[in-house]
Amino acid sequence: MRILPVSFQFIDQTTLGGELMVDAPEEKSRLSDCLNTTHRFLCLRIGTKIYYVDKDAIRKVAYAEKR
């Protein structure tokens, strides 16, 4: 399981930051590899909550600072 701190900007200009959780092998550890999985939704953890984000709604993704 890969856990990457990210910030999403959506097509409606809202932003959401948290930890992207992707089940990916070691050789697929780059952020772009994690975003290019075949799944339509990405799993984002914010605190103790889990959100499923539709990839079609995302405009921009960036690494975020760990808090």
PDB file with one MODEL, atoms N, CA, C and O in Angstrom:
MODEL        1
ATOM      1  N   MET A   1       0.845  -1.184   0.000  1.00  0.00           N
ATOM      2  CA  MET A   1       0.000   0.000   0.000  1.00  0.00           C
ATOM      3  C   MET A   1       0.887   1.243   0.000  1.00  0.00           C
ATOM      4  O   MET A   1       1.750   1.394   0.865  1.00  0.00           O
ATOM      5  N   ARG A   2       0.680   2.110  -0.947  1.00  0.00           N
ATOM      6  CA  ARG A   2       1.392   3.386  -1.036  1.00  0.00           C
ATOM      7  C   ARG A   2       0.526   4.462  -0.388  1.00  0.00           C
ATOM      8  O   ARG A   2      -0.680   4.527  -0.623  1.00  0.00           O
ATOM      9  N   ILE A   3       1.152   5.298   0.421  1.00  0.00           N
ATOM     10  CA  ILE A   3       0.462   6.430   1.033  1.00  0.00           C
ATOM     11  C   ILE A   3       1.264   7.674   0.697  1.00  0.00           C
ATOM     12  O   ILE A   3       2.410   7.823   1.123  1.00  0.00           O
ATOM     13  N   LEU A   4       0.650   8.573  -0.078  1.00  0.00           N
ATOM     14  CA  LEU A   4       1.325   9.779  -0.553  1.00  0.00           C
ATOM     15  C   LEU A   4       0.530  11.013  -0.137  1.00  0.00           C
ATOM     16  O   LEU A   4      -0.679  11.062  -0.365  1.00  0.00           O
ATOM     17  N   PRO A   5       1.176  12.007   0.466  1.00  0.00           N
ATOM     18  CA  PRO A   5       0.463  13.250   0.790  1.00  0.00           C
ATOM     19  C   PRO A   5       0.214  14.049  -0.491  1.00  0.00           C
ATOM     20  O   PRO A   5       1.156  14.387  -1.207  1.00  0.00           O
ATOM     21  N   VAL A   6      -1.051  14.348  -0.776  1.00  0.00           N
ATOM     22  CA  VAL A   6      -1.407  15.045  -2.012  1.00  0.00           C
ATOM     23  C   VAL A   6      -2.411  16.153  -1.753  1.00  0.00           C
ATOM     24  O   VAL A   6      -3.046  16.224  -0.700  1.00  0.00           O
ATOM     25  N   SER A   7      -2.530  17.010  -2.747  1.00  0.00           N
ATOM     26  CA  SER A   7      -3.546  18.044  -2.769  1.00  0.00           C
ATOM     27  C   SER A   7      -4.222  17.987  -4.135  1.00  0.00           C
ATOM     28  O   SER A   7      -3.552  18.068  -5.164  1.00  0.00           O
ATOM     29  N   PHE A   8      -5.542  17.849  -4.148  1.00  0.00           N
ATOM     30  CA  PHE A   8      -6.305  17.816  -5.391  1.00  0.00           C
ATOM     31  C   PHE A   8      -6.943  19.176  -5.625  1.00  0.00           C
ATOM     32  O   PHE A   8      -7.451  19.799  -4.694  1.00  0.00           O
ATOM     33  N   GLN A   9      -6.915  19.633  -6.869  1.00  0.00           N
ATOM     34  CA  GLN A   9      -7.720  20.778  -7.276  1.00  0.00           C
ATOM     35  C   GLN A   9      -8.736  20.224  -8.264  1.00  0.00           C
ATOM     36  O   GLN A   9      -8.375  19.551  -9.230  1.00  0.00           O
ATOM     37  N   PHE A  10     -10.002  20.513  -8.016  1.00  0.00           N
ATOM     38  CA  PHE A  10     -11.079  19.975  -8.838  1.00  0.00           C
ATOM     39  C   PHE A  10     -11.487  20.954  -9.927  1.00  0.00           C
ATOM     40  O   PHE A  10     -11.090  22.118  -9.901  1.00  0.00           O
ATOM     41  N   ILE A  11     -12.275  20.486 -10.879  1.00  0.00           N
ATOM     42  CA  ILE A  11     -12.672  21.326 -12.000  1.00  0.00           C
ATOM     43  C   ILE A  11     -13.530  22.516 -11.572  1.00  0.00           C
ATOM     44  O   ILE A  11     -13.643  23.490 -12.316  1.00  0.00           O
ATOM     45  N   ASP A  12     -14.132  22.453 -10.388  1.00  0.00           N
ATOM     46  CA  ASP A  12     -14.911  23.590  -9.880  1.00  0.00           C
ATOM     47  C   ASP A  12     -14.063  24.520  -9.005  1.00  0.00           C
ATOM     48  O   ASP A  12     -14.602  25.379  -8.307  1.00  0.00           O
ATOM     49  N   GLN A  13     -12.723  24.349  -9.045  1.00  0.00           N
ATOM     50  CA  GLN A  13     -11.738  25.175  -8.345  1.00  0.00           C
ATOM     51  C   GLN A  13     -11.615  24.898  -6.849  1.00  0.00           C
ATOM     52  O   GLN A  13     -10.808  25.547  -6.184  1.00  0.00           O
ATOM     53  N   THR A  14     -12.380  23.963  -6.297  1.00  0.00           N
ATOM     54  CA  THR A  14     -12.203  23.612  -4.890  1.00  0.00           C
ATOM     55  C   THR A  14     -10.961  22.737  -4.742  1.00  0.00           C
ATOM     56  O   THR A  14     -10.514  22.108  -5.701  1.00  0.00           O
ATOM     57  N   THR A  15     -10.416  22.704  -3.539  1.00  0.00           N
ATOM     58  CA  THR A  15      -9.235  21.883  -3.279  1.00  0.00           C
ATOM     59  C   THR A  15      -9.496  20.968  -2.093  1.00  0.00           C
ATOM     60  O   THR A  15     -10.341  21.242  -1.242  1.00  0.00           O
ATOM     61  N   LEU A  16      -8.749  19.882  -2.064  1.00  0.00           N
ATOM     62  CA  LEU A  16      -8.864  18.910  -0.992  1.00  0.00           C
ATOM     63  C   LEU A  16      -7.507  18.264  -0.826  1.00  0.00           C
ATOM     64  O   LEU A  16      -6.909  17.810  -1.801  1.00  0.00           O
ATOM     65  N   GLY A  17      -7.016  18.218   0.401  1.00  0.00           N
ATOM     66  CA  GLY A  17      -5.707  17.629   0.661  1.00  0.00           C
ATOM     67  C   GLY A  17      -5.815  16.498   1.659  1.00  0.00           C
ATOM     68  O   GLY A  17      -6.654  16.520   2.560  1.00  0.00           O
ATOM     69  N   GLY A  18      -4.961  15.517   1.487  1.00  0.00           N
ATOM     70  CA  GLY A  18      -4.960  14.376   2.385  1.00  0.00           C
ATOM     71  C   GLY A  18      -3.903  13.376   1.957  1.00  0.00           C
ATOM     72  O   GLY A  18      -2.912  13.738   1.321  1.00  0.00           O
ATOM     73  N   GLU A  19      -4.119  12.124   2.306  1.00  0.00           N
ATOM     74  CA  GLU A  19      -3.180  11.062   1.970  1.00  0.00           C
ATOM     75  C   GLU A  19      -3.808  10.137   0.939  1.00  0.00           C
ATOM     76  O   GLU A  19      -4.817   9.484   1.204  1.00  0.00           O
ATOM     77  N   LEU A  20      -3.198  10.089  -0.240  1.00  0.00           N
ATOM     78  CA  LEU A  20      -3.643   9.197  -1.294  1.00  0.00           C
ATOM     79  C   LEU A  20      -3.199   7.785  -0.940  1.00  0.00           C
ATOM     80  O   LEU A  20      -2.021   7.549  -0.672  1.00  0.00           O
ATOM     81  N   MET A  21      -4.131   6.858  -0.937  1.00  0.00           N
ATOM     82  CA  MET A  21      -3.822   5.470  -0.589  1.00  0.00           C
ATOM     83  C   MET A  21      -4.055   4.605  -1.827  1.00  0.00           C
ATOM     84  O   MET A  21      -5.174   4.496  -2.328  1.00  0.00           O
ATOM     85  N   VAL A  22      -2.960   3.988  -2.310  1.00  0.00           N
ATOM     86  CA  VAL A  22      -3.030   3.188  -3.537  1.00  0.00           C
ATOM     87  C   VAL A  22      -2.344   1.856  -3.301  1.00  0.00           C
ATOM     88  O   VAL A  22      -1.249   1.796  -2.743  1.00  0.00           O
ATOM     89  N   ASP A  23      -2.993   0.801  -3.728  1.00  0.00           N
ATOM     90  CA  ASP A  23      -2.387  -0.519  -3.656  1.00  0.00           C
ATOM     91  C   ASP A  23      -1.552  -0.691  -4.919  1.00  0.00           C
ATOM     92  O   ASP A  23      -2.067  -1.100  -5.960  1.00  0.00           O
ATOM     93  N   ALA A  24      -0.261  -0.379  -4.826  1.00  0.00           N
ATOM     94  CA  ALA A  24       0.638  -0.427  -5.974  1.00  0.00           C
ATOM     95  C   ALA A  24       1.943  -1.103  -5.582  1.00  0.00           C
ATOM     96  O   ALA A  24       2.393  -0.976  -4.443  1.00  0.00           O
ATOM     97  N   PRO A  25       2.556  -1.826  -6.524  1.00  0.00           N
ATOM     98  CA  PRO A  25       3.839  -2.463  -6.222  1.00  0.00           C
ATOM     99  C   PRO A  25       4.970  -1.449  -6.075  1.00  0.00           C
ATOM    100  O   PRO A  25       4.820  -0.286  -6.448  1.00  0.00           O
ATOM    101  N   GLU A  26       6.085  -1.888  -5.539  1.00  0.00           N
ATOM    102  CA  GLU A  26       7.239  -1.016  -5.285  1.00  0.00           C
ATOM    103  C   GLU A  26       7.689  -0.256  -6.532  1.00  0.00           C
ATOM    104  O   GLU A  26       8.024   0.926  -6.452  1.00  0.00           O
ATOM    105  N   GLU A  27       7.699  -0.929  -7.679  1.00  0.00           N
ATOM    106  CA  GLU A  27       8.177  -0.286  -8.911  1.00  0.00           C
ATOM    107  C   GLU A  27       7.190   0.741  -9.464  1.00  0.00           C
ATOM    108  O   GLU A  27       7.521   1.471 -10.398  1.00  0.00           O
ATOM    109  N   LYS A  28       6.005   0.805  -8.911  1.00  0.00           N
ATOM    110  CA  LYS A  28       4.995   1.790  -9.324  1.00  0.00           C
ATOM    111  C   LYS A  28       4.752   2.791  -8.207  1.00  0.00           C
ATOM    112  O   LYS A  28       3.604   3.056  -7.848  1.00  0.00           O
ATOM    113  N   SER A  29       5.812   3.344  -7.660  1.00  0.00           N
ATOM    114  CA  SER A  29       5.676   4.193  -6.476  1.00  0.00           C
ATOM    115  C   SER A  29       5.602   5.688  -6.781  1.00  0.00           C
ATOM    116  O   SER A  29       5.388   6.487  -5.869  1.00  0.00           O
ATOM    117  N   ARG A  30       5.776   6.083  -8.046  1.00  0.00           N
ATOM    118  CA  ARG A  30       5.680   7.508  -8.381  1.00  0.00           C
ATOM    119  C   ARG A  30       4.221   7.968  -8.321  1.00  0.00           C
ATOM    120  O   ARG A  30       3.303   7.167  -8.499  1.00  0.00           O
ATOM    121  N   LEU A  31       4.020   9.238  -8.074  1.00  0.00           N
ATOM    122  CA  LEU A  31       2.665   9.782  -8.007  1.00  0.00           C
ATOM    123  C   LEU A  31       1.927   9.545  -9.318  1.00  0.00           C
ATOM    124  O   LEU A  31       0.756   9.167  -9.303  1.00  0.00           O
ATOM    125  N   SER A  32       2.583   9.757 -10.442  1.00  0.00           N
ATOM    126  CA  SER A  32       1.930   9.561 -11.737  1.00  0.00           C
ATOM    127  C   SER A  32       1.508   8.107 -11.934  1.00  0.00           C
ATOM    128  O   SER A  32       0.455   7.844 -12.514  1.00  0.00           O
ATOM    129  N   ASP A  33       2.318   7.157 -11.456  1.00  0.00           N
ATOM    130  CA  ASP A  33       1.937   5.745 -11.537  1.00  0.00           C
ATOM    131  C   ASP A  33       0.689   5.472 -10.712  1.00  0.00           C
ATOM    132  O   ASP A  33      -0.207   4.747 -11.145  1.00  0.00           O
ATOM    133  N   CYS A  34       0.638   6.049  -9.536  1.00  0.00           N
ATOM    134  CA  CYS A  34      -0.506   5.843  -8.646  1.00  0.00           C
ATOM    135  C   CYS A  34      -1.783   6.449  -9.218  1.00  0.00           C
ATOM    136  O   CYS A  34      -2.870   5.906  -9.022  1.00  0.00           O
ATOM    137  N   LEU A  35      -1.657   7.567  -9.920  1.00  0.00           N
ATOM    138  CA  LEU A  35      -2.826   8.218 -10.510  1.00  0.00           C
ATOM    139  C   LEU A  35      -3.313   7.509 -11.767  1.00  0.00           C
ATOM    140  O   LEU A  35      -4.485   7.620 -12.128  1.00  0.00           O
ATOM    141  N   ASN A  36      -2.432   6.788 -12.427  1.00  0.00           N
ATOM    142  CA  ASN A  36      -2.777   6.134 -13.691  1.00  0.00           C
ATOM    143  C   ASN A  36      -3.209   4.680 -13.527  1.00  0.00           C
ATOM    144  O   ASN A  36      -3.054   3.881 -14.451  1.00  0.00           O
ATOM    145  N   THR A  37      -3.739   4.339 -12.381  1.00  0.00           N
ATOM    146  CA  THR A  37      -4.280   2.997 -12.205  1.00  0.00           C
ATOM    147  C   THR A  37      -5.559   2.862 -13.031  1.00  0.00           C
ATOM    148  O   THR A  37      -6.099   3.859 -13.512  1.00  0.00           O
ATOM    149  N   THR A  38      -6.028   1.667 -13.189  1.00  0.00           N
ATOM    150  CA  THR A  38      -7.233   1.436 -13.989  1.00  0.00           C
ATOM    151  C   THR A  38      -8.518   1.765 -13.242  1.00  0.00           C
ATOM    152  O   THR A  38      -9.595   1.769 -13.839  1.00  0.00           O
ATOM    153  N   HIS A  39      -8.420   2.037 -11.959  1.00  0.00           N
ATOM    154  CA  HIS A  39      -9.604   2.339 -11.158  1.00  0.00           C
ATOM    155  C   HIS A  39     -10.124   3.746 -11.459  1.00  0.00           C
ATOM    156  O   HIS A  39      -9.342   4.661 -11.716  1.00  0.00           O
ATOM    157  N   ARG A  40     -11.431   3.908 -11.427  1.00  0.00           N
ATOM    158  CA  ARG A  40     -12.040   5.222 -11.689  1.00  0.00           C
ATOM    159  C   ARG A  40     -11.939   6.156 -10.482  1.00  0.00           C
ATOM    160  O   ARG A  40     -11.865   7.375 -10.636  1.00  0.00           O
ATOM    161  N   PHE A  41     -11.937   5.574  -9.282  1.00  0.00           N
ATOM    162  CA  PHE A  41     -11.920   6.366  -8.064  1.00  0.00           C
ATOM    163  C   PHE A  41     -10.589   6.207  -7.338  1.00  0.00           C
ATOM    164  O   PHE A  41      -9.982   5.136  -7.362  1.00  0.00           O
ATOM    165  N   LEU A  42     -10.143   7.281  -6.694  1.00  0.00           N
ATOM    166  CA  LEU A  42      -8.948   7.268  -5.864  1.00  0.00           C
ATOM    167  C   LEU A  42      -9.378   7.322  -4.408  1.00  0.00           C
ATOM    168  O   LEU A  42     -10.386   7.943  -4.071  1.00  0.00           O
ATOM    169  N   CYS A  43      -8.620   6.677  -3.560  1.00  0.00           N
ATOM    170  CA  CYS A  43      -8.924   6.621  -2.133  1.00  0.00           C
ATOM    171  C   CYS A  43      -8.087   7.679  -1.417  1.00  0.00           C
ATOM    172  O   CYS A  43      -6.858   7.634  -1.464  1.00  0.00           O
ATOM    173  N   LEU A  44      -8.739   8.618  -0.762  1.00  0.00           N
ATOM    174  CA  LEU A  44      -8.071   9.716  -0.075  1.00  0.00           C
ATOM    175  C   LEU A  44      -8.449   9.676   1.401  1.00  0.00           C
ATOM    176  O   LEU A  44      -9.629   9.681   1.753  1.00  0.00           O
ATOM    177  N   ARG A  45      -7.431   9.636   2.257  1.00  0.00           N
ATOM    178  CA  ARG A  45      -7.666   9.635   3.705  1.00  0.00           C
ATOM    179  C   ARG A  45      -7.383  11.032   4.244  1.00  0.00           C
ATOM    180  O   ARG A  45      -6.331  11.616   3.986  1.00  0.00           O
ATOM    181  N   ILE A  46      -8.343  11.548   4.994  1.00  0.00           N
ATOM    182  CA  ILE A  46      -8.186  12.833   5.671  1.00  0.00           C
ATOM    183  C   ILE A  46      -8.519  12.584   7.132  1.00  0.00           C
ATOM    184  O   ILE A  46      -9.681  12.418   7.501  1.00  0.00           O
ATOM    185  N   GLY A  47      -7.486  12.561   7.952  1.00  0.00           N
ATOM    186  CA  GLY A  47      -7.684  12.221   9.357  1.00  0.00           C
ATOM    187  C   GLY A  47      -8.140  10.785   9.491  1.00  0.00           C
ATOM    188  O   GLY A  47      -7.437   9.862   9.079  1.00  0.00           O
ATOM    189  N   THR A  48      -9.315  10.594  10.066  1.00  0.00           N
ATOM    190  CA  THR A  48      -9.852   9.244  10.243  1.00  0.00           C
ATOM    191  C   THR A  48     -10.912   8.892   9.193  1.00  0.00           C
ATOM    192  O   THR A  48     -11.498   7.810   9.238  1.00  0.00           O
ATOM    193  N   LYS A  49     -11.157   9.808   8.248  1.00  0.00           N
ATOM    194  CA  LYS A  49     -12.181   9.590   7.229  1.00  0.00           C
ATOM    195  C   LYS A  49     -11.560   9.190   5.899  1.00  0.00           C
ATOM    196  O   LYS A  49     -10.448   9.601   5.569  1.00  0.00           O
ATOM    197  N   ILE A  50     -12.297   8.379   5.140  1.00  0.00           N
ATOM    198  CA  ILE A  50     -11.882   7.934   3.815  1.00  0.00           C
ATOM    199  C   ILE A  50     -12.846   8.521   2.789  1.00  0.00           C
ATOM    200  O   ILE A  50     -14.063   8.432   2.950  1.00  0.00           O
ATOM    201  N   TYR A  51     -12.295   9.121   1.734  1.00  0.00           N
ATOM    202  CA  TYR A  51     -13.086   9.684   0.645  1.00  0.00           C
ATOM    203  C   TYR A  51     -12.699   8.983  -0.647  1.00  0.00           C
ATOM    204  O   TYR A  51     -11.531   8.654  -0.854  1.00  0.00           O
ATOM    205  N   TYR A  52     -13.675   8.753  -1.515  1.00  0.00           N
ATOM    206  CA  TYR A  52     -13.419   8.191  -2.834  1.00  0.00           C
ATOM    207  C   TYR A  52     -13.608   9.318  -3.841  1.00  0.00           C
ATOM    208  O   TYR A  52     -14.699   9.873  -3.975  1.00  0.00           O
ATOM    209  N   VAL A  53     -12.542   9.642  -4.540  1.00  0.00           N
ATOM    210  CA  VAL A  53     -12.519  10.784  -5.443  1.00  0.00           C
ATOM    211  C   VAL A  53     -12.580  10.293  -6.888  1.00  0.00           C
ATOM    212  O   VAL A  53     -11.776   9.457  -7.300  1.00  0.00           O
ATOM    213  N   ASP A  54     -13.531  10.814  -7.649  1.00  0.00           N
ATOM    214  CA  ASP A  54     -13.668  10.471  -9.064  1.00  0.00           C
ATOM    215  C   ASP A  54     -12.537  11.157  -9.844  1.00  0.00           C
ATOM    216  O   ASP A  54     -12.394  12.378  -9.780  1.00  0.00           O
ATOM    217  N   LYS A  55     -11.749  10.387 -10.567  1.00  0.00           N
ATOM    218  CA  LYS A  55     -10.617  10.945 -11.318  1.00  0.00           C
ATOM    219  C   LYS A  55     -11.069  11.976 -12.355  1.00  0.00           C
ATOM    220  O   LYS A  55     -10.329  12.912 -12.656  1.00  0.00           O
ATOM    221  N   ASP A  56     -12.273  11.812 -12.901  1.00  0.00           N
ATOM    222  CA  ASP A  56     -12.779  12.745 -13.907  1.00  0.00           C
ATOM    223  C   ASP A  56     -13.034  14.141 -13.342  1.00  0.00           C
ATOM    224  O   ASP A  56     -13.105  15.106 -14.102  1.00  0.00           O
ATOM    225  N   ALA A  57     -13.172  14.261 -12.033  1.00  0.00           N
ATOM    226  CA  ALA A  57     -13.440  15.556 -11.401  1.00  0.00           C
ATOM    227  C   ALA A  57     -12.160  16.313 -11.047  1.00  0.00           C
ATOM    228  O   ALA A  57     -12.213  17.477 -10.651  1.00  0.00           O
ATOM    229  N   ILE A  58     -11.018  15.651 -11.191  1.00  0.00           N
ATOM    230  CA  ILE A  58      -9.741  16.264 -10.794  1.00  0.00           C
ATOM    231  C   ILE A  58      -9.153  17.064 -11.942  1.00  0.00           C
ATOM    232  O   ILE A  58      -9.088  16.600 -13.080  1.00  0.00           O
ATOM    233  N   ARG A  59      -8.725  18.282 -11.617  1.00  0.00           N
ATOM    234  CA  ARG A  59      -8.062  19.122 -12.607  1.00  0.00           C
ATOM    235  C   ARG A  59      -6.549  19.074 -12.440  1.00  0.00           C
ATOM    236  O   ARG A  59      -5.812  19.064 -13.426  1.00  0.00           O
ATOM    237  N   LYS A  60      -6.079  19.045 -11.179  1.00  0.00           N
ATOM    238  CA  LYS A  60      -4.653  19.127 -10.906  1.00  0.00           C
ATOM    239  C   LYS A  60      -4.343  18.376  -9.609  1.00  0.00           C
ATOM    240  O   LYS A  60      -5.132  18.398  -8.664  1.00  0.00           O
ATOM    241  N   VAL A  61      -3.186  17.715  -9.575  1.00  0.00           N
ATOM    242  CA  VAL A  61      -2.735  16.999  -8.380  1.00  0.00           C
ATOM    243  C   VAL A  61      -1.304  17.418  -8.082  1.00  0.00           C
ATOM    244  O   VAL A  61      -0.484  17.537  -8.992  1.00  0.00           O
ATOM    245  N   ALA A  62      -1.007  17.639  -6.816  1.00  0.00           N
ATOM    246  CA  ALA A  62       0.357  18.006  -6.408  1.00  0.00           C
ATOM    247  C   ALA A  62       0.693  17.311  -5.103  1.00  0.00           C
ATOM    248  O   ALA A  62      -0.183  16.997  -4.297  1.00  0.00           O
ATOM    249  N   TYR A  63       1.995  17.078  -4.915  1.00  0.00           N
ATOM    250  CA  TYR A  63       2.440  16.580  -3.614  1.00  0.00           C
ATOM    251  C   TYR A  63       2.141  17.634  -2.573  1.00  0.00           C
ATOM    252  O   TYR A  63       2.281  18.828  -2.841  1.00  0.00           O
ATOM    253  N   ALA A  64       1.734  17.216  -1.400  1.00  0.00           N
ATOM    254  CA  ALA A  64       1.430  18.135  -0.308  1.00  0.00           C
ATOM    255  C   ALA A  64       2.460  17.954   0.805  1.00  0.00           C
ATOM    256  O   ALA A  64       3.117  16.918   0.903  1.00  0.00           O
ATOM    257  N   GLU A  65       2.582  18.964   1.623  1.00  0.00           N
ATOM    258  CA  GLU A  65       3.463  18.886   2.791  1.00  0.00           C
ATOM    259  C   GLU A  65       2.843  17.960   3.815  1.00  0.00           C
ATOM    260  O   GLU A  65       1.634  18.008   4.044  1.00  0.00           O
ATOM    261  N   LYS A  66       3.650  17.118   4.433  1.00  0.00           N
ATOM    262  CA  LYS A  66       3.136  16.298   5.527  1.00  0.00           C
ATOM    263  C   LYS A  66       2.888  17.172   6.725  1.00  0.00           C
ATOM    264  O   LYS A  66       3.682  18.064   7.022  1.00  0.00           O
ATOM    265  N   ARG A  67       1.787  16.927   7.424  1.00  0.00           N
ATOM    266  CA  ARG A  67       1.444  17.752   8.593  1.00  0.00           C
ATOM    267  C   ARG A  67       1.859  17.069   9.849  1.00  0.00           C
ATOM    268  O   ARG A  67       1.656  17.604  10.939  1.00  0.00           O
TER     269      ARG A  67
ENDMDL
END
